[in-house]
């Protein structure tokens, strides 16, 4: 008895060519043309609020939001190992943040940051949130 040798093409079919007939720029152009359509999911398949549009907030508004987040204490508690969103302490901090964010404090913080001009950076705002 002897073993019969079978060519690899008969095991799995013809080999798949590894070289493309398209150029790299053609592949990138096709990808860029189709990427935005693939990135958006139809609303009926989404859960939660819609994504924010680019440019939805100004830089001053984003820094003000960060400062109010830090002032409410959420910056210290949200990333801890023992974080529990059901705890009363977290809910109190979240309520404070929402009150600050939707109250006159947010407008005042935006005005303070805009008044500081180009020197109002996130790092300065994070070091002393809202100048408490």
Phi, psi and omega per residue, in radians:
X1 nan 2.375 3.073
X2 -2.322 2.626 3.137
X3 -1.403 2.422 3.113
X4 -1.633 2.337 -3.138
X5 -1.514 2.300 3.136
X6 -1.995 2.271 3.130
X7 -1.124 2.587 -3.106
X8 -0.994 -0.504 -3.139
X9 -1.068 -0.497 -3.132
X10 -1.430 -0.303 3.124
X11 -1.298 -0.876 -3.010
X12 -2.217 0.118 -3.096
X13 1.686 -3.028 -3.103
X14 -1.192 2.524 3.116
X15 -1.125 2.554 3.126
X16 -1.437 2.234 -3.132
X17 -1.166 2.380 -3.113
X18 -1.620 -0.155 3.137
X19 -1.749 2.351 3.136
X20 -1.623 2.667 3.069
X21 -1.523 -0.176 3.135
X22 -1.603 2.588 3.076
X23 -1.377 2.872 3.134
X24 -1.073 -0.709 3.141
X25 -1.175 -0.591 3.097
X26 -1.182 -0.707 3.107
X27 -1.123 -0.770 3.125
X28 -1.124 -0.709 3.129
X29 -1.103 -0.716 3.100
X30 -1.144 -0.725 3.121
X31 -1.101 -0.814 -3.125
X32 -1.119 -0.639 3.140
X33 -1.190 -0.553 -3.087
X34 -1.752 -0.264 -3.059
X35 -1.077 -0.794 -3.131
X36 -1.058 -0.643 3.116
X37 -1.180 -0.603 3.132
X38 -1.334 -0.487 -3.070
X39 -1.295 -0.462 -3.113
X40 -1.624 2.226 3.128
X41 -1.694 2.417 3.101
X42 -0.982 2.522 -3.049
X43 -1.011 -0.577 -3.100
X44 -1.192 -0.296 3.110
X45 -1.709 -0.036 -3.069
X46 -1.608 2.671 3.056
X47 -2.147 2.335 3.120
X48 1.632 -3.066 -3.086
X49 -1.226 2.751 3.103
X50 -1.169 2.727 3.127
X51 -1.142 2.572 3.070
X52 -1.221 2.484 3.111
X53 -1.336 2.588 3.095
X54 -1.027 2.399 -3.141
X55 1.384 0.304 -3.118
X56 -1.160 -0.580 3.123
X57 -2.110 2.577 3.013
X58 -1.343 2.948 3.120
X59 -1.083 -0.725 3.141
X60 -1.103 -0.685 3.116
X61 -1.173 -0.682 3.130
X62 -1.152 -0.736 3.118
X63 -1.179 -0.691 3.101
X64 -1.091 -0.724 3.110
X65 -1.079 -0.764 3.096
X66 -1.071 -0.774 3.140
X67 -1.077 -0.699 3.122
X68 -1.232 -0.600 3.061
X69 -1.059 -0.796 3.137
X70 -1.215 -0.687 -3.139
X71 -1.098 -0.614 -3.130
X72 -1.273 -0.267 3.141
X73 1.684 -0.041 -3.117
X74 -1.192 -0.446 3.127
X75 -1.138 -0.499 3.137
X76 -1.538 -0.486 -3.007
X77 -1.744 -0.423 -2.997
X78 -1.226 -0.407 -3.063
X79 -1.964 0.304 3.124
X80 -1.408 2.741 3.136
X81 -1.133 -0.589 -3.099
X82 -1.658 0.406 -3.124
X83 -1.079 2.282 3.098
X84 -2.450 1.919 -3.095
X85 -1.183 -0.180 3.134
X86 -1.528 -0.190 -3.132
X87 -1.193 2.595 -3.140
X88 -1.136 -0.607 -3.128
X89 -1.094 -0.757 3.111
X90 -1.126 -0.752 -3.129
X91 -1.113 -0.614 3.082
X92 -1.139 -0.776 3.117
X93 -1.115 -0.722 3.130
X94 -1.129 -0.713 3.100
X95 -1.113 -0.681 3.110
X96 -1.130 -0.771 3.119
X97 -1.051 -0.819 -3.127
X98 -1.109 -0.667 3.088
X99 -1.118 -0.786 3.120
X100 -1.132 -0.750 -3.051
X101 -1.172 -0.592 -3.084
X102 -1.829 0.153 3.141
X103 -1.890 -2.998 -3.130
X104 -1.187 -0.311 3.127
X105 -1.082 -0.638 -3.140
X106 -1.133 -0.794 3.125
X107 -1.099 -0.696 3.117
X108 -1.147 -0.686 3.137
X109 -1.177 -0.705 3.089
X110 -1.094 -0.758 3.133
X111 -1.115 -0.681 3.128
X112 -1.116 -0.744 -3.122
X113 -1.205 -0.725 3.120
X114 -1.161 -0.567 3.098
X115 -1.214 -0.485 3.123
X116 -1.315 -0.218 3.093
X117 1.225 -2.508 -3.035
X118 -1.310 -0.088 -3.115
X119 -1.605 -0.023 3.126
X120 -1.494 1.588 -3.133
X121 -1.758 2.901 3.100
X122 -1.109 -0.681 -3.126
X123 -1.084 -0.720 3.114
X124 -1.185 -0.698 3.140
X125 -1.199 -0.592 -3.105
X126 -1.304 -0.526 -3.104
X127 -1.208 -0.693 3.097
X128 -2.358 1.476 -3.058
X129 -1.062 2.164 3.054
X130 0.988 0.424 3.095
X131 0.909 0.858 3.108
X132 -1.274 nan nan
